[in-house]
Amino acid sequence: MALILFSGFISADALNKTETSTIGVLAHRGVEKSKQMWEPTARYLETQLVGHRFKLKHLTLLEMEQAVKNQELDFVLTNAGNYVNLEAANGITRMATLKNLRQGAPYTVFGAVILVRADRNDLQNLSDLKGKSFAAVSKKAFGGFQMAWRELKLAGIDPFNDFSRLEFIGFPQDDIVQKVYDRQVDAGTVRTDTLERMIKNGKFNATDFRVLNQRHTPGFPFAHSTTLYPEWPFSRASHTDNDFATRVAIALLSLDPNHPAAKAAMNAGWTVPSNYQSVHDIFKYLKIGPYAKNGRVTLKQIFNQYFYELIIALIVALFAAYHFIRVERKVFLRTRELNDAHKEQKKYLDFFDKHVISSSTDLYGTITEASNAFCKISKYARHELIGRPHNIIRHPVMPKSLYEDMWNNLKAGNSWTGEVKNKAKDGSTYWVDAHIEPKFNEQGEMVGYTAIRKDITDKKRVEELSETDTLTRLFNRLMLEKKLKELFHNSHRFLHPLSVIMLDADHFKEVNDTFGHDVGDLVLIEIAQIIKEGTRISDFAGRWGGEEFLIVCTETDNEGALTLANCLREKVEKWRFEKVGHKTCSFGVATLKKQETIQELLRRADQALYVAKDRGRNCVVAAVE
């Protein structure tokens, strides 16, 4: 709730006037069905962003492309394939990925089904479709044709030349299944869960159809003939205000799966944006969308799709041109044309120096070049960076393993790409998506490294909000469970000790009853601060629920965990809480045993905590081995 309130109160000006934003929605099952599904989401956003109205436009694929091009939309909700096209052509940016609710479970991926009638014994494999008729949504439909197109091409079938008839019938996709059943076409393709939904609704029997090229993906229960791709993204247009878009993203990530808006859209809410590289890969393979052979390629498309390659290539070209001009300047100064060219090149250099976060180092990591953009984000002057080791901006929370992997790749002459958290001169932090390439001289000898970075701080802040308890600023329970699962597997694999400490504020109900919940919240915040200051960087602490906290201690045996718990108990006991005075906590400690599950480990820690309560509170109890 605090997260929702935060997103609704960022701008005081927004509360004093009503503004309207337009969301374009791909109506893949018809306009009326689209309205039923997504209008409640628009109303939900209006409750979270007070003073703002959201209007939906339900569009076809062609209408969507035209509306984005004409800047008629502020946000876009469409399938992954259409998103990649719009990203390349118009610069839209994904903010969240749909958690589709199917058969009671959430899914963030989907695929396509290629189906025939079950009684067509002559159609057993994709290769059998040559010379047959085929139905799909449209040439530009991602789940309704392009996924199947890739599989057909891999099987040696060109759908535009090898079918007796290729029929594009548009939405809804249910009509394609009906045409196959009625023998109007030999085969067809629809997105996953379409067939299961129609069978569940009594339209067909499960024995009426056969799926060609059927695949089996663990954790995905629906019949599918293709690779699985990310679900629909919610994106913002290039002209949409960044701060407002962040508030919309926070509201979507906060949508409860049981909210009427989620139920109407048959989803389980939204998650942080997925990686859509697999969609780019299929478009490259099919040579469609931004990768079409004869398509019109714009500078914006090149910049969006080949960011790192383009920047590195341009910087290398510009440095080479600049070097040539400097060496040969006396020879060509007499010509007006070369002088004009020099000025133009300098404009490009100034542009990249100002906007591209770049730097170069020697083989030992000493900085030799730094762009103005690098200086701006790191808050160091250029003369403070040149000659200094690159780890001057390293943030202490980043694992050593990340840098070991980076140096191993670079020393082997390979490039390295990764997300890195850095520390600026004033102590503030920022995140970058870094790409580093080795530099070679004319003799082919490695002489240093060049790094290009993209600022992803805003993206990471959105991710952090989805992982953090809004009151205590510790990890929330969802993030604790995720971290505990990772560390649990590492502990069993590498035989490293792992312990958990469960603690609970004693007589906390009396605080709320006597002083009120606001004072109770302050007590929880102060306990969280004691935990932060008393634990190591390698420990993971979070709010487990109510007044209960959990600390996951890596590389820590039972004795070490007991020592840490007693230290924290003493600090809490000595602390004077504002308005309340002195308070205490009870602690339960458990260390992972061989063949033990996570649930068993937590249950033992919880039982030890209850024993501590029974013993009079303000004590530490180790779980029974």
QUIJO-V135248 format. One record per residue. N is the residue number from 1. PSI is psi in whole degrees, -180 to 180 (none if undefined). NEAR is the number of other ideal C-beta (glycine too) atoms within 8 Angstrom. D_LAST is the distance of its C-alpha to the last C-alpha in Angstrom with 2 decimals. Layout:
{{N | PSI | NEAR | D_LAST} {N | PSI | NEAR | D_LAST}}
This chain:
{{1 | -38 | 4 | 39.26} {2 | -36 | 7 | 39.58} {3 | -40 | 10 | 39.96} {4 | -42 | 10 | 42.74} {5 | -40 | 8 | 44.47} {6 | -44 | 10 | 44.35} {7 | -26 | 13 | 46.02} {8 | -13 | 10 | 48.64} {9 | 16 | 8 | 49.62} {10 | -46 | 8 | 49.99} {11 | 117 | 7 | 53.79} {12 | -33 | 6 | 55.81} {13 | -35 | 6 | 58.90} {14 | -23 | 12 | 57.34} {15 | -18 | 8 | 57.17} {16 | -4 | 6 | 60.93} {17 | 155 | 6 | 62.19} {18 | 122 | 6 | 61.47} {19 | 153 | 8 | 61.22} {20 | 131 | 8 | 60.98} {21 | 144 | 12 | 58.98} {22 | 129 | 12 | 59.62} {23 | 122 | 15 | 56.90} {24 | 126 | 16 | 58.15} {25 | 130 | 12 | 56.32} {26 | 115 | 14 | 56.92} {27 | 71 | 12 | 58.13} {28 | -14 | 11 | 57.09} {29 | 23 | 9 | 57.31} {30 | 156 | 8 | 60.39} {31 | -45 | 7 | 61.17} {32 | -43 | 6 | 60.55} {33 | -39 | 10 | 57.09} {34 | -41 | 15 | 56.30} {35 | -44 | 10 | 57.37} {36 | -39 | 8 | 55.19} {37 | -42 | 10 | 52.13} {38 | -16 | 15 | 52.56} {39 | -40 | 10 | 54.70} {40 | -32 | 11 | 51.71} {41 | -40 | 11 | 49.94} {42 | -42 | 12 | 53.05} {43 | -38 | 10 | 53.04} {44 | -46 | 13 | 49.33} {45 | -36 | 13 | 50.14} {46 | -30 | 10 | 52.99} {47 | -25 | 6 | 50.65} {48 | -29 | 11 | 48.42} {49 | 83 | 13 | 51.31} {50 | 137 | 8 | 53.62} {51 | 10 | 9 | 57.27} {52 | 139 | 12 | 56.97} {53 | 142 | 8 | 58.20} {54 | 126 | 12 | 57.13} {55 | 133 | 9 | 59.68} {56 | 140 | 13 | 58.82} {57 | 121 | 11 | 61.13} {58 | 115 | 9 | 60.46} {59 | 157 | 11 | 61.82} {60 | 176 | 9 | 62.40} {61 | -46 | 11 | 61.48} {62 | -42 | 7 | 65.00} {63 | -37 | 8 | 65.17} {64 | -47 | 15 | 61.83} {65 | -42 | 12 | 63.09} {66 | -40 | 8 | 66.33} {67 | -40 | 12 | 64.70} {68 | -43 | 16 | 62.32} {69 | -38 | 8 | 65.25} {70 | 5 | 6 | 67.35} {71 | 40 | 7 | 64.56} {72 | -12 | 8 | 64.66} {73 | 144 | 12 | 60.85} {74 | -31 | 9 | 58.31} {75 | 156 | 15 | 55.23} {76 | 132 | 15 | 54.84} {77 | 106 | 11 | 52.60} {78 | 178 | 13 | 53.30} {79 | 170 | 11 | 51.86} {80 | -39 | 13 | 50.46} {81 | -45 | 15 | 53.66} {82 | -35 | 14 | 55.98} {83 | -46 | 17 | 53.73} {84 | -41 | 14 | 54.11} {85 | -46 | 12 | 57.89} {86 | -33 | 15 | 58.12} {87 | -45 | 13 | 55.89} {88 | -40 | 12 | 58.24} {89 | -32 | 13 | 61.46} {90 | 0 | 11 | 60.82} {91 | 27 | 9 | 57.78} {92 | 157 | 13 | 55.50} {93 | 129 | 9 | 51.86} {94 | 142 | 13 | 48.75} {95 | -31 | 13 | 46.60} {96 | 158 | 13 | 44.07} {97 | 138 | 15 | 43.31} {98 | 138 | 11 | 43.38} {99 | 93 | 14 | 40.34} {100 | 132 | 14 | 42.36} {101 | 112 | 12 | 41.12} {102 | 127 | 10 | 41.83} {103 | 37 | 6 | 40.64} {104 | 4 | 4 | 38.22} {105 | 148 | 7 | 36.43} {106 | 142 | 10 | 37.31} {107 | 138 | 11 | 38.77} {108 | 10 | 11 | 40.10} {109 | 159 | 9 | 41.97} {110 | 170 | 11 | 44.77} {111 | -154 | 17 | 47.27} {112 | 155 | 14 | 50.42} {113 | 133 | 15 | 51.45} {114 | 116 | 16 | 54.58} {115 | 152 | 14 | 55.70} {116 | 167 | 12 | 58.53} {117 | 145 | 10 | 59.54} {118 | -25 | 8 | 57.68} {119 | 4 | 4 | 61.06} {120 | 82 | 9 | 62.12} {121 | -16 | 5 | 61.50} {122 | -7 | 5 | 63.43} {123 | 93 | 13 | 60.77} {124 | -29 | 6 | 57.59} {125 | 166 | 8 | 56.92} {126 | -36 | 11 | 57.79} {127 | -22 | 8 | 60.64} {128 | -11 | 10 | 62.24} {129 | -10 | 15 | 62.91} {130 | 130 | 8 | 65.71} {131 | 2 | 6 | 68.96} {132 | 171 | 11 | 67.23} {133 | 151 | 11 | 67.13} {134 | 138 | 15 | 64.08} {135 | 140 | 14 | 63.18} {136 | 177 | 15 | 61.07} {137 | -63 | 14 | 60.99} {138 | 166 | 10 | 62.79} {139 | -27 | 5 | 62.98} {140 | 5 | 11 | 60.97} {141 | 122 | 14 | 58.26} {142 | -63 | 13 | 54.92} {143 | -20 | 14 | 52.98} {144 | 3 | 16 | 56.31} {145 | -49 | 14 | 57.81} {146 | -36 | 15 | 56.67} {147 | -46 | 15 | 53.28} {148 | -37 | 13 | 55.17} {149 | -45 | 10 | 57.91} {150 | -46 | 13 | 55.51} {151 | -39 | 13 | 54.32} {152 | -42 | 13 | 57.96} {153 | -40 | 11 | 59.05} {154 | -29 | 6 | 56.33} {155 | 4 | 10 | 57.74} {156 | 20 | 5 | 61.25} {157 | 127 | 12 | 62.62} {158 | 109 | 7 | 64.51} {159 | -20 | 10 | 64.43} {160 | -14 | 6 | 67.62} {161 | -26 | 5 | 69.67} {162 | -11 | 9 | 68.10} {163 | 149 | 14 | 67.84} {164 | -31 | 5 | 70.93} {165 | 129 | 7 | 70.08} {166 | 114 | 9 | 67.39} {167 | 120 | 10 | 67.34} {168 | 116 | 10 | 65.65} {169 | 1 | 9 | 65.59} {170 | -170 | 7 | 63.51} {171 | 157 | 10 | 61.04} {172 | 159 | 8 | 59.65} {173 | -19 | 13 | 57.86} {174 | -32 | 11 | 58.00} {175 | -30 | 9 | 61.68} {176 | -45 | 15 | 60.78} {177 | -41 | 17 | 58.72} {178 | -40 | 8 | 61.68} {179 | -40 | 13 | 64.18} {180 | -44 | 17 | 62.22} {181 | -40 | 10 | 62.04} {182 | 5 | 6 | 65.77} {183 | 21 | 6 | 66.62} {184 | -24 | 6 | 68.23} {185 | 158 | 12 | 66.19} {186 | -36 | 10 | 64.51} {187 | 165 | 15 | 61.20} {188 | 171 | 13 | 59.58} {189 | 139 | 16 | 56.56} {190 | 166 | 15 | 54.50} {191 | 157 | 11 | 51.23} {192 | 151 | 11 | 47.99} {193 | -9 | 11 | 47.21} {194 | -47 | 12 | 50.99} {195 | -45 | 14 | 51.40} {196 | -38 | 11 | 48.32} {197 | -44 | 8 | 49.50} {198 | -35 | 11 | 53.00} {199 | -43 | 11 | 51.69} {200 | -36 | 6 | 49.46} {201 | 1 | 6 | 52.52} {202 | 9 | 4 | 54.50} {203 | -39 | 7 | 56.87} {204 | 172 | 10 | 56.12} {205 | 154 | 5 | 54.17} {206 | -23 | 6 | 51.41} {207 | 1 | 5 | 53.70} {208 | -22 | 8 | 56.59} {209 | 159 | 14 | 55.44} {210 | 138 | 9 | 54.01} {211 | 126 | 12 | 52.15} {212 | 148 | 15 | 53.46} {213 | 37 | 11 | 51.35} {214 | 136 | 8 | 48.21} {215 | 163 | 9 | 44.97} {216 | 111 | 4 | 41.32} {217 | 122 | 7 | 39.00} {218 | 134 | 4 | 35.25} {219 | -2 | 3 | 34.47} {220 | 108 | 10 | 38.21} {221 | -7 | 4 | 39.48} {222 | 147 | 10 | 43.20} {223 | 135 | 9 | 45.85} {224 | 146 | 14 | 47.00} {225 | -4 | 15 | 49.44} {226 | 173 | 13 | 48.78} {227 | 152 | 9 | 46.30} {228 | 141 | 9 | 44.31} {229 | 162 | 12 | 45.38} {230 | 148 | 12 | 44.22} {231 | 179 | 13 | 45.08} {232 | 132 | 12 | 47.78} {233 | 151 | 16 | 47.61} {234 | 121 | 14 | 48.92} {235 | 160 | 15 | 51.18} {236 | 149 | 11 | 53.51} {237 | 161 | 14 | 57.10} {238 | -28 | 7 | 58.21} {239 | -5 | 5 | 60.23} {240 | 136 | 11 | 57.46} {241 | 133 | 5 | 56.40} {242 | -43 | 7 | 53.11} {243 | -42 | 8 | 51.76} {244 | -40 | 10 | 52.63} {245 | -37 | 13 | 51.05} {246 | -41 | 11 | 47.79} {247 | -39 | 12 | 47.88} {248 | -43 | 13 | 48.48} {249 | -42 | 12 | 45.55} {250 | -41 | 13 | 43.21} {251 | -43 | 14 | 44.53} {252 | -45 | 13 | 43.97} {253 | -22 | 14 | 40.38} {254 | -4 | 10 | 39.78} {255 | 120 | 13 | 41.21} {256 | 137 | 7 | 38.84} {257 | -23 | 11 | 38.65} {258 | 0 | 5 | 39.73} {259 | 145 | 10 | 42.78} {260 | -33 | 7 | 46.13} {261 | -41 | 11 | 47.13} {262 | -40 | 14 | 44.19} {263 | -41 | 8 | 44.86} {264 | -37 | 12 | 48.58} {265 | 2 | 10 | 47.97} {266 | 46 | 8 | 45.35} {267 | 173 | 12 | 42.79} {268 | 30 | 8 | 39.34} {269 | -154 | 13 | 40.62} {270 | 156 | 11 | 40.86} {271 | 174 | 10 | 38.77} {272 | 152 | 9 | 39.66} {273 | 135 | 8 | 42.47} {274 | 171 | 11 | 41.72} {275 | 121 | 5 | 43.22} {276 | 25 | 12 | 46.57} {277 | -34 | 6 | 47.36} {278 | -30 | 10 | 47.25} {279 | -41 | 14 | 50.13} {280 | -39 | 11 | 52.09} {281 | -43 | 8 | 51.53} {282 | -35 | 14 | 53.03} {283 | -38 | 15 | 55.95} {284 | -43 | 8 | 56.60} {285 | -40 | 8 | 56.60} {286 | -9 | 11 | 59.00} {287 | 51 | 8 | 61.02} {288 | 175 | 7 | 61.05} {289 | -132 | 10 | 60.49} {290 | -8 | 13 | 60.32} {291 | 15 | 10 | 60.58} {292 | 139 | 8 | 63.78} {293 | -47 | 4 | 66.35} {294 | 13 | 3 | 69.26} {295 | 159 | 8 | 67.47} {296 | 116 | 3 | 68.50} {297 | 124 | 6 | 66.04} {298 | 164 | 7 | 65.89} {299 | -36 | 5 | 64.72} {300 | -41 | 10 | 62.02} {301 | -47 | 11 | 60.70} {302 | -43 | 10 | 60.67} {303 | -41 | 9 | 58.95} {304 | -42 | 10 | 56.22} {305 | -29 | 9 | 55.53} {306 | 49 | 7 | 56.04} {307 | -57 | 9 | 54.97} {308 | -46 | 9 | 53.61} {309 | -42 | 7 | 56.14} {310 | -45 | 10 | 59.03} {311 | -46 | 12 | 58.14} {312 | -44 | 12 | 57.65} {313 | -43 | 8 | 60.83} {314 | -40 | 10 | 62.83} {315 | -44 | 13 | 61.66} {316 | -43 | 8 | 62.49} {317 | -41 | 8 | 65.85} {318 | -40 | 12 | 66.64} {319 | -39 | 8 | 65.81} {320 | -43 | 8 | 67.96} {321 | -41 | 9 | 70.79} {322 | -40 | 11 | 70.55} {323 | -42 | 8 | 70.71} {324 | -44 | 8 | 73.73} {325 | -41 | 13 | 75.50} {326 | -42 | 7 | 74.92} {327 | -42 | 6 | 76.23} {328 | 13 | 8 | 79.17} {329 | -41 | 9 | 79.97} {330 | -33 | 5 | 83.30} {331 | -39 | 5 | 84.57} {332 | 3 | 10 | 83.87} {333 | -25 | 8 | 84.43} {334 | -14 | 3 | 87.99} {335 | 133 | 7 | 86.97} {336 | -35 | 5 | 86.11} {337 | -45 | 6 | 83.92} {338 | -35 | 10 | 81.45} {339 | -42 | 10 | 81.34} {340 | -39 | 8 | 80.39} {341 | -39 | 9 | 77.73} {342 | -42 | 10 | 76.26} {343 | -40 | 8 | 76.03} {344 | -42 | 8 | 74.32} {345 | -39 | 12 | 71.74} {346 | -36 | 9 | 71.04} {347 | -42 | 8 | 70.41} {348 | -43 | 10 | 67.73} {349 | -44 | 10 | 66.16} {350 | -39 | 8 | 66.15} {351 | -50 | 8 | 64.62} {352 | -35 | 14 | 61.69} {353 | -35 | 10 | 61.29} {354 | -35 | 9 | 61.00} {355 | -16 | 6 | 58.78} {356 | 125 | 11 | 56.65} {357 | 98 | 12 | 53.62} {358 | 156 | 16 | 54.29} {359 | 161 | 13 | 54.06} {360 | 150 | 11 | 54.72} {361 | 166 | 13 | 53.29} {362 | -172 | 8 | 54.17} {363 | -16 | 8 | 52.00} {364 | 6 | 6 | 49.93} {365 | 12 | 10 | 49.11} {366 | 130 | 10 | 51.84} {367 | 128 | 15 | 53.43} {368 | -24 | 8 | 57.08} {369 | 145 | 8 | 57.85} {370 | 130 | 11 | 56.52} {371 | 163 | 13 | 57.98} {372 | -36 | 8 | 58.83} {373 | -38 | 12 | 56.25} {374 | -43 | 13 | 53.59} {375 | -39 | 13 | 54.88} {376 | -46 | 7 | 54.86} {377 | -30 | 11 | 51.26} {378 | -14 | 11 | 49.95} {379 | 22 | 9 | 52.34} {380 | 145 | 12 | 53.51} {381 | 157 | 6 | 57.19} {382 | -42 | 9 | 58.21} {383 | -19 | 5 | 59.18} {384 | -17 | 8 | 55.70} {385 | -42 | 15 | 54.14} {386 | 128 | 10 | 56.60} {387 | -5 | 5 | 55.60} {388 | 153 | 9 | 52.05} {389 | 148 | 8 | 48.88} {390 | -20 | 11 | 47.61} {391 | 6 | 6 | 44.19} {392 | -25 | 9 | 45.99} {393 | 7 | 10 | 44.85} {394 | 134 | 10 | 41.29} {395 | 136 | 9 | 38.68} {396 | -19 | 6 | 35.61} {397 | -13 | 5 | 33.14} {398 | 133 | 9 | 34.40} {399 | 145 | 5 | 32.13} {400 | -31 | 5 | 33.60} {401 | -34 | 6 | 33.07} {402 | -46 | 10 | 35.74} {403 | -33 | 10 | 38.31} {404 | -43 | 8 | 37.48} {405 | -42 | 10 | 38.16} {406 | -50 | 11 | 41.33} {407 | -35 | 8 | 42.75} {408 | -42 | 8 | 42.00} {409 | -46 | 10 | 44.01} {410 | -43 | 13 | 46.83} {411 | -24 | 6 | 47.33} {412 | 2 | 6 | 47.64} {413 | 12 | 6 | 50.46} {414 | 161 | 7 | 48.61} {415 | 167 | 9 | 48.38} {416 | 137 | 11 | 45.18} {417 | 138 | 8 | 44.41} {418 | 165 | 9 | 41.55} {419 | 130 | 9 | 40.69} {420 | 135 | 9 | 40.35} {421 | 126 | 11 | 39.70} {422 | 163 | 12 | 42.15} {423 | 123 | 10 | 42.90} {424 | 171 | 13 | 46.51} {425 | -36 | 7 | 48.45} {426 | 8 | 5 | 48.04} {427 | -11 | 5 | 44.25} {428 | 163 | 7 | 44.27} {429 | 155 | 8 | 42.50} {430 | 155 | 10 | 43.86} {431 | 141 | 13 | 42.79} {432 | 150 | 13 | 44.96} {433 | 106 | 10 | 45.06} {434 | 143 | 12 | 46.21} {435 | 121 | 12 | 48.16} {436 | 133 | 12 | 49.02} {437 | 141 | 9 | 51.62} {438 | 151 | 10 | 52.77} {439 | 140 | 10 | 56.41} {440 | 147 | 7 | 58.81} {441 | -175 | 7 | 62.23} {442 | -23 | 3 | 65.32} {443 | 4 | 4 | 64.43} {444 | 12 | 5 | 61.12} {445 | 137 | 6 | 59.12} {446 | 129 | 8 | 56.09} {447 | -6 | 8 | 56.97} {448 | -162 | 11 | 54.40} {449 | 148 | 12 | 52.63} {450 | 133 | 12 | 53.62} {451 | 135 | 12 | 51.21} {452 | 136 | 14 | 51.99} {453 | 153 | 11 | 49.73} {454 | 128 | 8 | 49.61} {455 | 117 | 10 | 48.40} {456 | 25 | 10 | 45.56} {457 | -44 | 8 | 44.42} {458 | -41 | 9 | 45.35} {459 | -44 | 9 | 43.42} {460 | -32 | 11 | 40.26} {461 | -39 | 9 | 40.76} {462 | -42 | 14 | 40.84} {463 | -41 | 9 | 37.60} {464 | -40 | 8 | 36.01} {465 | -32 | 11 | 37.16} {466 | -8 | 9 | 35.39} {467 | -7 | 9 | 32.04} {468 | 139 | 11 | 32.16} {469 | 123 | 10 | 31.61} {470 | -22 | 8 | 35.18} {471 | -53 | 9 | 34.45} {472 | -14 | 9 | 31.91} {473 | 13 | 7 | 32.80} {474 | 177 | 13 | 29.12} {475 | 147 | 13 | 27.89} {476 | 176 | 11 | 28.05} {477 | -39 | 10 | 25.35} {478 | -44 | 7 | 27.06} {479 | -37 | 11 | 27.00} {480 | -43 | 14 | 23.36} {481 | -39 | 8 | 22.41} {482 | -47 | 8 | 24.76} {483 | -42 | 11 | 23.40} {484 | -38 | 12 | 19.73} {485 | -43 | 9 | 20.87} {486 | -48 | 8 | 22.80} {487 | -32 | 12 | 20.13} {488 | -47 | 12 | 17.56} {489 | -41 | 8 | 20.14} {490 | -38 | 9 | 20.99} {491 | -45 | 12 | 17.46} {492 | -37 | 6 | 17.24} {493 | -44 | 6 | 20.88} {494 | 4 | 5 | 21.05} {495 | 38 | 5 | 17.53} {496 | 142 | 8 | 17.38} {497 | 148 | 10 | 14.28} {498 | 130 | 14 | 13.97} {499 | 157 | 15 | 12.47} {500 | 147 | 15 | 13.64} {501 | 122 | 15 | 14.86} {502 | 125 | 17 | 16.15} {503 | 154 | 15 | 18.87} {504 | 137 | 12 | 21.50} {505 | 126 | 12 | 24.89} {506 | 139 | 11 | 25.26} {507 | 40 | 8 | 28.29} {508 | -29 | 12 | 29.41} {509 | -35 | 6 | 31.49} {510 | -35 | 7 | 33.64} {511 | -49 | 14 | 34.51} {512 | -42 | 11 | 35.75} {513 | -36 | 5 | 37.60} {514 | -45 | 6 | 39.21} {515 | -15 | 9 | 39.98} {516 | 162 | 7 | 39.86} {517 | -28 | 6 | 37.81} {518 | -43 | 7 | 39.53} {519 | -38 | 13 | 38.21} {520 | -41 | 13 | 34.76} {521 | -40 | 9 | 34.92} {522 | -39 | 11 | 35.92} {523 | -44 | 14 | 32.86} {524 | -38 | 13 | 30.59} {525 | -42 | 10 | 32.66} {526 | -38 | 11 | 32.32} {527 | -41 | 14 | 28.51} {528 | -39 | 14 | 28.51} {529 | -40 | 8 | 30.81} {530 | -42 | 12 | 28.54} {531 | -45 | 13 | 25.64} {532 | -47 | 9 | 28.12} {533 | -22 | 6 | 29.34} {534 | -4 | 9 | 26.00} {535 | 165 | 11 | 24.27} {536 | 166 | 4 | 25.23} {537 | -33 | 5 | 27.42} {538 | -10 | 5 | 24.69} {539 | 155 | 11 | 22.37} {540 | 114 | 11 | 23.01} {541 | 145 | 13 | 23.25} {542 | 171 | 13 | 24.62} {543 | 119 | 14 | 25.35} {544 | -28 | 9 | 22.97} {545 | 133 | 5 | 25.34} {546 | -123 | 4 | 27.48} {547 | 19 | 7 | 26.27} {548 | 137 | 10 | 22.74} {549 | 156 | 14 | 21.92} {550 | 135 | 14 | 19.35} {551 | 124 | 13 | 19.06} {552 | 117 | 14 | 17.94} {553 | 111 | 14 | 17.56} {554 | 152 | 10 | 18.73} {555 | 39 | 7 | 18.35} {556 | 124 | 12 | 15.82} {557 | -177 | 8 | 12.69} {558 | -40 | 9 | 10.23} {559 | -43 | 6 | 12.97} {560 | -40 | 11 | 15.67} {561 | -39 | 15 | 14.32} {562 | -40 | 11 | 13.99} {563 | -47 | 8 | 17.49} {564 | -43 | 14 | 18.89} {565 | -44 | 13 | 17.61} {566 | -37 | 10 | 19.20} {567 | -45 | 9 | 22.28} {568 | -38 | 16 | 22.71} {569 | -44 | 14 | 22.24} {570 | -40 | 8 | 25.00} {571 | -42 | 10 | 27.24} {572 | -43 | 12 | 27.10} {573 | -37 | 9 | 27.77} {574 | -16 | 7 | 30.79} {575 | 137 | 10 | 32.14} {576 | 108 | 6 | 35.22} {577 | 140 | 11 | 35.27} {578 | 127 | 7 | 38.76} {579 | -22 | 7 | 40.27} {580 | -34 | 10 | 37.00} {581 | -137 | 6 | 36.37} {582 | 140 | 9 | 32.94} {583 | 164 | 14 | 29.80} {584 | 166 | 10 | 26.08} {585 | 151 | 13 | 22.87} {586 | 147 | 15 | 19.38} {587 | 138 | 16 | 16.36} {588 | 131 | 17 | 12.85} {589 | 135 | 18 | 10.82} {590 | 141 | 14 | 8.27} {591 | 136 | 12 | 8.39} {592 | 131 | 10 | 9.35} {593 | 163 | 7 | 8.00} {594 | 140 | 3 | 10.94} {595 | 9 | 3 | 12.76} {596 | 144 | 7 | 10.97} {597 | 168 | 5 | 13.75} {598 | -42 | 8 | 14.71} {599 | -40 | 6 | 14.84} {600 | -40 | 8 | 11.30} {601 | -47 | 14 | 10.23} {602 | -36 | 12 | 12.85} {603 | -39 | 8 | 12.09} {604 | -41 | 11 | 8.64} {605 | -40 | 16 | 10.71} {606 | -40 | 10 | 13.48} {607 | -39 | 11 | 11.81} {608 | -36 | 16 | 10.82} {609 | -42 | 15 | 14.48} {610 | -35 | 9 | 15.85} {611 | -41 | 10 | 14.33} {612 | -39 | 14 | 16.06} {613 | -43 | 10 | 19.17} {614 | -29 | 6 | 19.13} {615 | 9 | 8 | 18.98} {616 | 2 | 5 | 22.23} {617 | 177 | 10 | 21.39} {618 | 45 | 9 | 21.99} {619 | 169 | 10 | 18.65} {620 | 130 | 11 | 15.41} {621 | 131 | 13 | 12.00} {622 | 142 | 9 | 8.64} {623 | 152 | 12 | 6.21} {624 | 129 | 6 | 3.81} {625 | none | 3 | 0.00}}
